[in-house]
Amino acid sequence: MELPKLVVFDLDFTLWDCGGTWCDCLLPPFAVRNRRIVDRGGRQIRLYEDVLSIFDRCDRVGVPMALASRTEQPPWARELIELLGIARRFAHAEIYPSSKLKHFSALKTASGADFLDMLFFDDEMRNIREVGRLGVASVFVENGLNGKLFEDSLHRFGNRQPS
């Protein structure tokens, strides 16, 4: 099975839940209390249950990972990535307010992977449509990324027909 040359993840509602809101709506400072990451208002920031095993799977098969997030508060997102202990997992990270087209253009340049060789996960259909027009295999994440969706998407990616 052919694997992607780069797997790209959105953050909010794709890799993590920030107490039911986006990370740029949280209230810093962030703290670790009882091994839980919370904001000043007590909202917990947590990775979805299967996310770490998905990262492990990518590492095992040698597929680099990247982030593409359109947050209005890049420093907050980066701090949460550090606090969650996942920063080292990503070869590239495009985290700033802008179109996902700009994020993917930068990822293509930085990684050397063509759009057709990328697999992208996001919870917003507008991003799926926009990035999909580039030729990126784009997967809608409805309720947080899970192992079944990831494996099914890898399988579909590997079995796609050349254009």
C-alpha positions as CSV (number, residue, x, y, z in Angstrom):
1,M,0.0,0.0,0.0
2,E,1.3,3.4,-0.9
3,L,1.6,5.8,2.0
4,P,1.4,9.6,2.1
5,K,4.7,11.5,2.1
6,L,3.2,13.9,4.7
7,V,0.2,13.6,7.0
8,V,-1.2,17.0,8.1
9,F,-3.5,17.6,11.0
10,D,-5.6,20.6,12.1
11,L,-5.7,21.2,15.8
12,D,-9.1,22.3,17.3
13,F,-11.7,19.6,17.2
14,T,-9.4,17.4,15.1
15,L,-6.5,16.5,17.4
16,W,-7.8,18.1,20.6
17,D,-10.8,19.4,22.5
18,C,-10.4,22.6,24.4
19,G,-13.4,22.3,26.7
20,G,-15.8,22.6,23.8
21,T,-14.2,25.7,22.2
22,W,-11.3,26.7,20.0
23,C,-7.9,27.2,21.6
24,D,-8.0,31.0,20.7
25,C,-11.1,31.3,22.9
26,L,-9.4,29.9,26.0
27,L,-8.2,32.0,29.0
28,P,-4.4,31.8,29.6
29,P,-2.4,31.2,31.5
30,F,-2.5,27.4,31.1
31,A,-1.6,25.2,34.0
32,V,-1.1,21.5,34.7
33,R,-3.2,20.4,37.6
34,N,-3.5,16.7,38.5
35,R,-1.9,15.8,35.2
36,R,-4.6,17.7,33.3
37,I,-4.0,20.9,31.3
38,V,-6.5,23.6,32.0
39,D,-6.9,27.3,31.3
40,R,-7.6,30.0,33.8
41,G,-11.3,29.3,33.6
42,G,-10.8,25.6,34.3
43,R,-11.5,24.3,30.8
44,Q,-9.5,21.2,30.1
45,I,-7.4,20.8,27.0
46,R,-7.1,17.1,26.0
47,L,-6.1,15.1,23.0
48,Y,-8.7,12.8,21.6
49,E,-8.3,9.2,22.8
50,D,-6.7,7.7,19.7
51,V,-4.4,10.6,18.7
52,L,-1.2,9.3,20.4
53,S,-1.6,5.9,18.8
54,I,-2.1,7.5,15.4
55,F,1.1,9.5,15.9
56,D,2.9,6.2,16.9
57,R,1.5,4.6,13.7
58,C,2.9,7.3,11.5
59,D,6.3,7.1,13.3
60,R,6.4,3.3,12.8
61,V,5.8,3.5,9.1
62,G,8.1,6.5,8.7
63,V,5.5,9.1,7.5
64,P,6.3,12.6,8.6
65,M,3.6,14.7,10.3
66,A,2.7,18.4,10.1
67,L,0.2,20.8,11.6
68,A,-1.9,23.4,9.7
69,S,-4.0,25.6,12.1
70,R,-5.7,28.9,11.3
71,T,-5.8,30.0,15.0
72,E,-5.9,33.7,15.9
73,Q,-3.5,32.9,18.9
74,P,-0.5,31.0,17.5
75,P,1.5,31.4,20.8
76,W,-1.3,29.7,22.7
77,A,-1.6,26.8,20.3
78,R,2.2,26.3,20.4
79,E,2.2,26.4,24.2
80,L,-0.5,23.8,24.3
81,I,1.4,21.6,21.9
82,E,4.4,21.8,24.2
83,L,2.3,21.1,27.4
84,L,0.7,18.1,25.7
85,G,4.1,16.7,25.0
86,I,3.6,16.4,21.2
87,A,5.7,19.1,19.7
88,R,8.5,16.8,18.7
89,R,6.1,14.7,16.7
90,F,5.8,17.2,13.9
91,A,8.3,17.9,11.1
92,H,6.5,21.1,10.2
93,A,3.9,23.4,11.7
94,E,2.0,26.2,10.0
95,I,0.1,27.9,12.8
96,Y,-1.2,31.4,12.1
97,P,-4.4,33.1,11.0
98,S,-4.6,32.7,7.2
99,S,-6.1,30.5,4.5
100,K,-5.2,26.8,4.7
101,L,-4.0,27.4,1.1
102,K,-1.2,29.5,2.5
103,H,-0.4,26.8,5.1
104,F,-0.3,24.1,2.4
105,S,1.9,26.1,0.1
106,A,4.4,26.5,2.9
107,L,4.2,22.8,3.8
108,K,4.8,21.8,0.2
109,T,7.9,24.0,0.1
110,A,9.2,23.0,3.5
111,S,8.6,19.2,3.1
112,G,9.2,18.7,-0.6
113,A,6.0,16.6,-0.7
114,D,3.6,17.3,-3.6
115,F,0.0,18.0,-2.8
116,L,-1.0,14.7,-4.3
117,D,1.3,12.9,-1.8
118,M,-0.4,14.6,1.3
119,L,-3.2,13.4,3.6
120,F,-5.0,16.0,5.6
121,F,-7.5,15.8,8.5
122,D,-9.7,18.7,9.5
123,D,-13.0,19.3,11.2
124,E,-14.2,22.1,9.0
125,M,-15.7,21.3,5.6
126,R,-14.7,24.6,4.1
127,N,-11.0,23.6,4.7
128,I,-11.6,20.1,3.3
129,R,-13.0,21.7,0.1
130,E,-10.4,24.4,-0.2
131,V,-7.4,22.1,0.4
132,G,-9.0,19.3,-1.6
133,R,-9.0,21.5,-4.7
134,L,-5.2,21.5,-4.5
135,G,-5.2,17.7,-4.9
136,V,-4.6,16.9,-1.3
137,A,-6.5,13.9,0.0
138,S,-8.6,15.7,2.6
139,V,-10.6,13.9,5.3
140,F,-13.5,15.4,7.2
141,V,-13.2,14.8,11.0
142,E,-16.7,15.0,12.5
143,N,-16.1,14.2,16.2
144,G,-12.3,14.2,16.8
145,L,-9.8,12.1,15.0
146,N,-10.0,8.4,15.9
147,G,-8.1,5.3,14.9
148,K,-10.7,3.8,12.6
149,L,-11.1,7.0,10.5
150,F,-7.3,7.3,10.3
151,E,-6.8,3.7,9.2
152,D,-9.7,3.9,6.7
153,S,-8.2,7.1,5.3
154,L,-4.8,5.6,5.0
155,H,-6.3,2.6,3.1
156,R,-8.3,4.9,0.7
157,F,-5.1,6.9,0.1
158,G,-3.1,3.8,-0.7
159,N,-5.7,2.5,-3.1
160,R,-6.6,5.7,-4.9
161,Q,-6.4,5.8,-8.7
162,P,-3.6,7.9,-10.3
163,S,-5.0,10.9,-12.1
